[in-house]
Amino acid sequence: MTRYKMTIEYDGAPFVGWQRQKNGFSVQQRFEEAITDFCGEEVSISAAGRTDAGVHALGQVIHADLEKQTTPDTVRDAVNYYLKPNPISILEISVSAPDFHARFDAVKRHYLYRILNRRAPPALEQGKVWHAPVSLDVDAMDDAAQYLVGQHDFTTFRAAECQAKSPVKSLDAFHVSRVADEIHFSVSARSFLHTQVRSMVGTLKKVGEGKWTGHQVGQALKACNRTRCGPLAPPYGLYLLKVDYSA
């Protein structure tokens, strides 16, 4: 039995999320089916992050155990073939230690949220960005984001159905910057609560519109009350960017 570590990308639009569910096709299901088509083995894949319906990934990390004796390159090319026409692709693959775990060994996860901030709606990027036609104050949003950095009780930014044992998380970094017509929200932490990033982005957008202040964001955080959160940003602007592991 060989354990493979894989970095994959996918367009989350056609799926109900990463994890297998009864209400539709998931990325996990399609990936496991492609492996079965390749080698006839039924496997259960573990991922670094369970992205929600519509959320994309540029650097999701997974692991899978295969009995078939072959090379990593063969696994990559064959599974990518059987994944077609699903918008999922293995970017990198390697043999890992037998006890490597994509989820539990991760030390930091990086997410990117994209807002297209221009009058014209997206044509090529439809379903990949959140369109905001009114000009947003990037500096104000970046300043407000710093209220969220550090260890806090993030109940305000936690979905009601979140299954995490504790709402306390440590946010390592949160930066808001303008890149041409887009505004990028870059956030890093060891782990996140369900819809935490989208909740924070939706709240910061209120700051960018001049409707909230950074102080109000800090007060909403301290309230530990979901009703104090701003609107939930749509899933299609969110990307799992990268996952870090210790040496």
C-alpha positions in Angstrom: 0.0 0.0 0.0 1.4 3.4 -1.0 0.2 6.7 0.3 0.2 9.6 -2.2 0.1 13.3 -1.3 -1.5 15.3 -4.1 -2.1 19.0 -4.7 -5.2 19.6 -6.8 -7.2 22.5 -8.2 -10.9 22.6 -9.0 -13.8 24.8 -10.0 -16.3 24.5 -7.2 -19.3 25.7 -9.3 -20.7 22.3 -10.4 -20.3 20.6 -7.0 -22.0 20.6 -3.6 -18.7 21.1 -2.0 -15.6 18.9 -1.3 -17.2 16.3 1.0 -19.6 13.5 -0.2 -23.2 14.4 0.3 -26.6 12.9 -0.5 -27.9 16.0 -2.3 -25.5 16.1 -5.3 -22.1 15.3 -6.6 -19.1 16.4 -4.6 -15.4 16.9 -5.6 -14.5 14.0 -3.3 -17.0 11.7 -5.0 -15.8 12.5 -8.5 -12.2 12.1 -7.5 -12.7 8.8 -5.8 -14.7 7.5 -8.8 -11.8 8.5 -11.1 -9.3 6.5 -9.0 -11.6 3.5 -9.1 -11.8 3.9 -12.9 -8.0 3.9 -13.0 -7.1 1.0 -10.8 -10.3 -0.7 -9.7 -9.8 0.2 -6.1 -12.3 1.8 -3.9 -10.6 4.5 -1.8 -11.6 7.1 0.7 -9.7 10.4 0.3 -8.9 12.9 3.0 -8.5 16.6 2.2 -6.8 19.5 4.0 -10.0 21.6 3.9 -13.7 20.8 3.3 -14.7 23.6 1.0 -18.3 24.5 0.6 -20.5 24.4 -2.4 -19.3 26.8 -5.1 -15.9 27.4 -3.4 -12.9 26.9 -5.6 -9.4 25.5 -4.9 -6.0 26.4 -6.4 -4.0 24.4 -3.9 -6.1 21.8 -2.1 -4.0 19.0 -0.6 -5.3 15.4 -0.3 -4.0 12.0 0.4 -5.0 8.6 -0.9 -3.8 5.0 -0.4 -3.4 2.8 -3.4 -2.4 -0.9 -3.6 -1.5 -0.7 -7.3 2.3 -0.6 -7.8 3.0 2.3 -10.2 4.7 5.7 -10.4 3.3 9.0 -9.1 3.4 10.5 -12.6 1.3 7.6 -13.9 -1.3 8.1 -11.1 -1.4 11.8 -11.9 -1.9 11.4 -15.6 -4.3 8.5 -15.4 -6.5 10.0 -12.7 -6.6 13.4 -14.6 -7.7 11.5 -17.7 -10.6 9.8 -15.8 -11.6 13.1 -14.1 -12.6 14.5 -17.5 -14.8 16.4 -18.1 -15.0 17.4 -14.4 -13.1 20.7 -13.7 -10.7 18.9 -11.3 -7.0 18.4 -11.9 -4.0 17.0 -10.0 -1.2 19.5 -10.2 1.5 17.8 -8.1 1.8 14.3 -6.6 4.4 12.5 -4.5 4.8 9.4 -2.3 4.4 10.5 1.3 5.1 8.9 4.6 2.6 6.2 5.5 1.3 8.2 8.4 1.0 11.5 6.6 -2.5 13.1 6.9 -3.6 15.9 4.6 -5.9 17.4 7.2 -4.4 16.8 10.6 -0.8 17.5 9.6 -1.6 20.9 8.0 -0.1 23.8 10.0 -1.6 26.7 8.0 -4.3 27.2 5.4 -4.3 30.2 3.1 -7.5 31.5 1.5 -8.1 34.2 -1.2 -11.3 36.1 -1.8 -11.8 38.1 -5.0 -14.1 41.0 -5.5 -14.3 42.6 -9.0 -14.6 46.3 -8.2 -15.7 48.0 -11.4 -18.9 49.3 -12.9 -19.0 46.6 -15.7 -20.0 43.1 -14.6 -17.7 40.2 -15.3 -17.9 38.3 -18.6 -15.0 35.9 -18.5 -14.9 35.8 -14.7 -18.6 35.1 -14.1 -18.9 32.7 -11.2 -15.3 33.3 -10.2 -15.5 36.8 -8.5 -18.0 38.8 -6.4 -19.0 41.8 -8.4 -19.1 45.2 -6.5 -19.9 48.0 -8.9 -19.5 50.8 -6.3 -16.0 51.9 -5.5 -14.7 50.3 -2.2 -12.1 51.9 0.2 -9.3 49.3 0.2 -7.3 51.0 3.0 -10.3 51.2 5.3 -11.0 47.5 4.8 -7.4 46.5 5.4 -7.3 48.6 8.6 -10.5 47.0 9.8 -9.3 43.5 9.0 -6.5 43.9 11.6 -9.2 43.9 14.3 -9.7 40.3 13.4 -6.1 39.2 13.5 -5.0 37.2 16.6 -6.8 34.7 18.8 -10.5 35.4 19.3 -13.9 33.9 19.8 -15.2 34.1 16.3 -18.8 33.2 17.1 -20.0 36.3 15.2 -18.5 34.9 12.0 -19.5 31.3 12.5 -22.2 29.5 10.7 -25.0 28.1 12.8 -24.4 24.6 11.5 -20.6 24.8 12.2 -19.4 21.5 13.8 -16.1 22.9 15.3 -15.7 22.0 19.0 -14.7 25.6 19.8 -15.3 29.0 18.2 -11.9 30.2 19.3 -9.4 30.4 16.4 -6.1 32.2 15.8 -6.0 34.3 12.7 -2.4 34.7 11.6 -2.8 37.3 8.9 -5.5 39.2 7.0 -4.6 41.6 4.2 -6.8 43.5 1.8 -5.2 44.9 -1.4 -6.2 46.2 -4.8 -4.9 44.3 -7.9 -6.0 46.1 -11.0 -9.8 46.0 -11.0 -9.9 43.4 -8.3 -9.8 43.6 -4.5 -8.1 40.6 -2.9 -8.7 39.5 0.7 -5.8 37.2 1.8 -6.3 35.4 5.1 -4.2 32.7 6.8 -4.7 30.5 9.9 -4.2 27.0 11.0 -7.9 26.3 10.7 -11.2 28.2 10.1 -14.8 27.9 11.2 -17.6 27.1 8.8 -18.2 30.2 6.5 -15.7 32.3 8.7 -13.9 33.8 5.7 -17.0 34.6 3.8 -18.6 36.2 6.9 -15.5 38.3 7.5 -15.3 39.4 3.8 -19.0 40.4 3.8 -18.5 42.4 6.9 -15.4 44.2 5.6 -17.2 45.1 2.4 -19.6 47.2 4.6 -16.5 49.1 5.7 -15.4 49.6 2.1 -18.8 51.1 1.3 -18.4 53.5 4.2 -21.4 52.0 6.1 -19.2 50.5 8.9 -16.0 51.5 10.7 -13.2 49.3 11.8 -14.2 50.0 15.4 -17.6 48.5 14.6 -16.0 45.4 13.2 -14.1 45.0 16.4 -17.3 45.5 18.4 -19.1 42.9 16.3 -16.3 40.5 17.0 -16.4 41.0 20.7 -20.2 40.6 20.8 -19.9 36.9 19.9 -23.3 37.1 18.3 -24.1 35.9 14.8 -26.7 38.6 14.3 -23.9 41.3 14.5 -22.2 39.9 11.4 -22.4 41.6 8.1 -23.8 39.9 5.0 -22.4 36.5 4.0 -20.2 36.9 0.9 -21.1 34.5 -1.9 -19.0 31.3 -2.2 -17.9 31.7 -5.8 -15.3 34.4 -4.9 -13.5 32.2 -2.4 -10.4 30.1 -3.2 -8.4 27.6 -1.0 -5.1 29.0 -2.1 -2.4 26.9 -0.4 -1.8 24.6 2.6 1.4 24.5 4.6 3.0 21.5 6.3 5.9 21.3 8.7 9.2 20.0 7.4 
